[in-house]
Amino acid sequence: MHVHEDPAGAAPGNGAERPAAAGGPEAGQPGGGQPGAGQPGAGQPGAGQPGAGEAGQPAASGPEAGQRRARIRAVRVSERKPISAGRNLPAAVAVGCFLGALVLVTLFTIKVTFLAYVGIVVIVALWELSRALGTRGILLPLVPVTIGGAAMYTLAYWSGAQAALVALALSVVVLMAWRLRGGAVGYLRDLTAGIFALAYLPLMASFLALILARNSGARQALIFIVLAICSDIGGYAAGVLIGRHPLAKAISPKKTWEGLAGSVAACLAAGAILLPWLLSAHVWQGLVLGAAAVAAATLGDLAESMIKRDLQIKDMGSVLPGHGGILDRIDSMLIAAPVVWLLLTVFVPGH
């Protein structure tokens, strides 16, 4: 990033002057041993600035001059620096490998164990969201949200999308009744938070359950997870190595356009390889799937960053060393799940 700042000395005629060293020669005498001494503009009367001496008068000295020199040293040099991603990389890699190993073991042994694994992750994420909302005085009805979300998620796997939709509707009804006992103050606020939590976590996770329930569900779920990982790793690597231009500085200053390009490249490559290899689809379909997945994953990252900025918190939690909270790691997956489910349904029907 470039930081454009004025140099430590103004052009002649603007009333500013370069600071003189404490105990230095009089202003206006050339060759005073300080940068800029004897140059045009040095020794000109200051525009009402404290310590700015008249021509032929001693320059400011003592604590005042020291403060002025400290201000000059505090000016950062204009330069272009990479944007740091700010992670504890060894811890992040170790935790990522462990979680990935659990995915492979559960996914390709007994699919129900993978279903349970994802369900636990979603419950922990709901707990993190509840704590984060609590910092702003929003009381998430965690018990009915957790029970209703678990019903949506499991019914999506065992009974399909319609059953999950019925569970969502009934969960909203239960939320409205549950919150009545809390009084009128904050009723709409807390009820809205509960409905948002249901839609943001269990509903989105239900699309992964729908993917898993298919004949080739394990392979399709693997494609979804690999695409999400590629989006994260590709963006992280490119952002750290060559990231220069912020993608959305007001939302997430560490995300860059170069990082987005890395995510796009990684997801396109993964989609073009995995979809033909695992599901006998066309390469162009893999490219479309990769592009759609990275777009949704990026939206998920930015949306969660906006939520954290609104709540004025840095991370949703701290249960994963090097990553933050569970929700900080699955934010991109949540939004990508319905997109990947839809495209897989269109591209490989009957699998």
C-alpha positions in Angstrom: 0.0 0.0 0.0 1.2 3.5 -0.7 1.0 6.0 2.1 1.2 9.4 0.5 2.5 12.0 3.0 4.1 15.4 2.7 7.9 15.5 3.1 9.4 16.9 6.3 9.8 20.4 4.8 7.5 22.5 2.8 8.0 24.4 -0.3 9.1 28.0 -0.1 6.3 30.5 0.5 3.9 28.2 2.4 4.9 29.4 5.8 6.3 26.1 7.0 9.9 25.4 7.9 12.1 22.5 8.6 12.7 21.9 12.3 16.1 22.9 13.7 18.0 20.8 16.1 18.1 21.8 19.8 21.0 24.0 20.5 21.7 24.3 16.7 22.7 27.4 14.7 20.5 30.3 14.3 17.7 30.0 11.7 18.7 31.5 8.4 22.4 30.8 8.6 23.6 28.5 5.9 25.5 25.3 6.6 24.0 24.7 10.0 24.7 21.0 9.8 21.0 20.0 9.6 19.2 18.9 6.4 17.8 21.8 4.6 19.8 24.5 6.5 20.5 27.4 4.1 17.9 26.2 1.6 15.2 28.6 0.4 12.5 28.8 2.9 14.6 27.9 5.9 14.4 30.6 8.5 11.2 32.1 7.1 8.7 33.1 9.7 6.4 30.3 10.6 2.7 30.7 10.1 1.8 31.0 13.7 3.5 27.7 14.6 4.9 27.4 18.1 8.7 27.4 18.1 9.0 29.0 14.6 11.6 31.7 15.0 12.0 34.9 13.2 15.0 35.3 10.9 18.1 35.8 13.0 16.5 34.4 16.2 17.5 31.2 17.8 15.4 28.2 16.7 13.2 26.3 19.2 15.2 24.1 21.6 14.7 21.8 24.5 11.5 19.7 24.9 9.7 21.6 22.1 12.3 20.8 19.5 12.4 17.2 20.7 8.7 16.8 20.2 9.0 18.2 16.7 11.7 15.8 15.8 9.7 12.9 17.2 6.8 13.9 15.0 9.0 13.9 12.0 10.4 10.5 12.8 6.8 9.2 13.2 6.0 9.9 9.5 6.0 6.7 7.7 7.9 6.4 4.5 5.8 5.9 1.4 6.3 2.4 0.2 4.4 -0.6 -1.1 4.1 -3.5 1.3 2.4 -6.9 1.1 -0.8 -7.3 3.1 -0.2 -9.8 5.9 -2.8 -12.5 6.4 -2.1 -12.4 10.2 -2.3 -16.2 10.9 -0.2 -18.5 13.0 0.8 -20.6 10.0 2.2 -23.7 11.7 -0.8 -24.0 14.0 -3.2 -23.3 11.2 -1.6 -26.0 9.0 -1.6 -28.6 11.9 -5.3 -27.9 12.7 -6.3 -27.9 9.0 -4.6 -31.3 8.4 -6.3 -32.8 11.5 -9.7 -31.6 10.4 -9.1 -32.8 6.8 -8.1 -36.2 8.0 -11.3 -36.5 10.0 -13.3 -35.6 6.9 -11.6 -38.3 4.8 -12.0 -41.0 7.5 -15.6 -40.3 8.3 -16.6 -39.6 4.7 -15.2 -42.8 3.2 -16.0 -45.2 6.0 -19.6 -44.7 7.3 -21.3 -41.7 5.8 -23.4 -41.2 8.9 -20.3 -40.5 10.9 -19.5 -37.6 8.5 -23.0 -36.4 9.0 -22.5 -36.4 12.8 -19.1 -34.7 12.4 -20.6 -31.8 10.4 -23.5 -31.6 12.8 -21.2 -31.1 15.8 -19.3 -28.4 13.9 -22.6 -26.6 13.2 -23.6 -26.8 16.9 -20.3 -25.3 18.0 -20.7 -22.6 15.4 -24.2 -21.8 16.7 -22.7 -21.5 20.2 -20.0 -19.1 19.0 -22.6 -17.0 17.2 -24.7 -16.9 20.3 -21.8 -15.6 22.4 -20.9 -13.0 19.7 -24.4 -11.7 19.5 -24.5 -11.5 23.3 -21.7 -8.9 23.3 -24.2 -6.5 21.7 -27.1 -7.4 24.0 -28.8 -9.8 21.5 -30.1 -12.9 23.2 -30.2 -15.8 20.7 -32.7 -18.5 21.8 -30.0 -21.1 21.6 -32.0 -24.2 22.8 -34.9 -24.0 20.2 -32.4 -22.9 17.5 -30.1 -25.9 18.1 -33.0 -28.4 18.3 -34.7 -27.0 15.3 -31.5 -26.8 13.3 -30.6 -30.4 14.2 -34.0 -31.5 13.0 -33.6 -29.7 9.7 -30.2 -31.1 9.1 -31.0 -34.7 9.9 -34.3 -34.7 8.0 -32.6 -33.3 4.9 -30.4 -36.4 4.9 -33.0 -39.0 5.8 -36.1 -37.6 4.2 -35.2 -34.9 1.7 -35.6 -31.2 1.2 -39.3 -31.0 1.8 -39.0 -32.4 5.3 -36.2 -30.0 6.1 -38.3 -27.1 4.9 -41.2 -28.2 7.2 -38.7 -28.4 10.1 -37.5 -24.9 9.4 -41.1 -23.5 9.4 -41.9 -25.3 12.7 -38.7 -24.1 14.2 -39.7 -20.5 13.5 -43.1 -21.1 15.2 -41.4 -22.6 18.2 -39.0 -19.6 18.4 -41.9 -17.2 18.4 -43.5 -19.0 21.3 -40.2 -19.6 23.2 -39.3 -15.9 23.2 -42.6 -14.8 24.6 -41.5 -15.5 28.2 -38.7 -13.0 27.8 -41.0 -10.0 27.7 -41.7 -7.4 25.0 -38.3 -5.5 25.3 -36.1 -6.9 22.5 -38.7 -9.5 21.3 -38.4 -8.7 17.6 -34.6 -8.3 17.9 -34.0 -11.7 19.5 -36.6 -13.4 17.3 -34.9 -12.0 14.2 -31.5 -13.2 15.5 -32.9 -16.7 16.0 -34.4 -16.9 12.5 -31.1 -15.6 11.0 -29.2 -18.2 12.9 -31.4 -21.0 11.6 -31.0 -19.8 8.0 -27.3 -19.0 8.3 -26.1 -22.3 9.8 -28.4 -25.3 9.9 -30.2 -24.4 6.7 -27.0 -24.0 4.7 -25.6 -27.1 6.2 -28.7 -29.0 5.1 -27.6 -28.7 1.5 -24.4 -30.6 2.4 -26.6 -33.3 3.9 -28.6 -33.4 0.7 -25.4 -33.8 -1.3 -24.3 -36.6 1.0 -27.6 -38.5 0.7 -27.0 -39.1 -3.0 -25.7 -42.3 -4.5 -22.2 -40.8 -5.1 -22.7 -38.5 -2.1 -19.3 -39.1 -0.6 -17.5 -38.1 -3.8 -19.7 -35.1 -4.3 -19.2 -34.0 -0.7 -15.5 -34.4 -1.2 -15.6 -32.2 -4.3 -17.5 -29.5 -2.3 -15.0 -29.6 0.6 -11.9 -29.5 -1.7 -13.3 -26.5 -3.6 -13.8 -24.7 -0.3 -10.3 -25.5 0.8 -8.8 -24.5 -2.5 -10.6 -21.1 -2.2 -9.1 -20.6 1.2 -5.6 -21.8 0.5 -5.3 -20.3 -2.9 -6.4 -16.9 -1.6 -4.1 -17.1 1.5 -1.0 -18.0 -0.5 -1.5 -15.4 -3.2 -2.5 -12.8 -0.7 0.6 -13.3 1.4 3.1 -13.6 -1.5 1.9 -10.9 -3.8 -1.1 -9.2 -2.2 -1.1 -5.5 -2.7 -4.5 -4.1 -3.5 -7.3 -4.5 -0.9 -10.4 -6.2 -2.2 -12.9 -4.6 0.2 -10.8 -2.5 2.6 -13.8 -1.2 4.6 -15.0 -4.8 5.3 -11.8 -7.0 5.4 -8.5 -5.1 5.0 -6.4 -8.2 4.6 -8.3 -9.6 1.6 -6.8 -8.6 -1.7 -7.6 -8.8 -5.4 -4.4 -10.9 -5.8 -5.7 -13.2 -3.2 -9.0 -13.5 -5.0 -7.1 -14.3 -8.2 -5.3 -17.1 -6.3 -8.7 -18.5 -5.1 -10.1 -18.4 -8.6 -7.1 -20.2 -10.1 -7.1 -22.9 -7.4 -10.9 -23.5 -7.7 -11.0 -23.6 -11.4 -8.1 -26.2 -11.5 -9.8 -28.3 -8.8 -13.2 -28.2 -10.5 -11.7 -29.1 -13.9 -9.9 -32.0 -12.5 -12.3 -33.5 -9.9 -15.6 -33.3 -11.7 -14.5 -35.3 -14.7 -12.4 -37.7 -12.6 -14.9 -38.5 -9.8 -18.2 -38.0 -11.6 -17.4 -38.4 -15.3 -18.6 -34.9 -16.1 -17.2 -32.5 -18.6 -14.2 -30.2 -18.0 -16.3 -27.1 -18.8 -18.8 -28.1 -16.1 -15.9 -28.4 -13.6 -14.8 -24.9 -14.6 -18.3 -23.5 -14.1 -18.6 -25.3 -10.7 -15.2 -23.9 -9.6 -16.0 -20.3 -10.6 -19.4 -20.5 -8.9 -17.9 -22.0 -5.7 -15.2 -19.3 -5.4 -17.8 -16.5 -5.9 -20.0 -17.9 -3.2 -17.1 -18.6 -0.9 -15.8 -15.1 -1.2 -19.3 -13.7 -0.5 -19.4 -15.9 2.6 -16.0 -14.6 3.8 -17.0 -11.0 3.3 -20.5 -11.5 4.9 -19.0 -13.0 8.0 -16.4 -10.2 8.2 -19.2 -7.7 8.0 -21.0 -9.4 10.8 -17.9 -9.3 13.0 -17.4 -5.6 12.2 -21.1 -4.9 13.1 -20.6 -6.8 16.4 -17.1 -5.1 16.9 -15.2 -8.4 17.5 -12.1 -9.8 15.8 -13.0 -13.5 15.8 -16.1 -15.5 16.4 -14.1 -17.8 18.8 -10.8 -19.3 19.6 -11.3 -23.0 19.6 -9.1 -23.6 16.6 -5.5 -22.4 17.0 -4.3 -20.4 14.0 -7.8 -20.1 12.7 -10.0 -18.5 15.3 -13.4 -19.9 15.8 -15.3 -22.7 14.0 -17.5 -20.2 12.3 -14.4 -18.3 11.0 -13.4 -21.4 9.1 -16.8 -22.6 7.7 -18.1 -19.2 6.7 -17.2 -19.7 3.1 -18.6 -23.3 3.1 -22.0 -22.2 4.4 -22.7 -19.9 1.4 -21.1 -22.2 -1.1 -23.2 -25.3 -0.1 -26.5 -24.4 -1.9 -24.6 -23.2 -5.0 -22.6 -26.4 -5.3 -25.7 -28.5 -4.6 -27.6 -26.8 -7.3 -24.9 -27.1 -10.0 -24.2 -30.8 -9.1 -27.9 -31.5 -9.4 -27.9 -29.9 -12.9 -24.6 -31.3 -14.1 -24.8 -34.9 -12.8 -28.4 -35.8 -12.2 -29.0 -39.3 -10.9 -25.5 -39.7 -9.3 
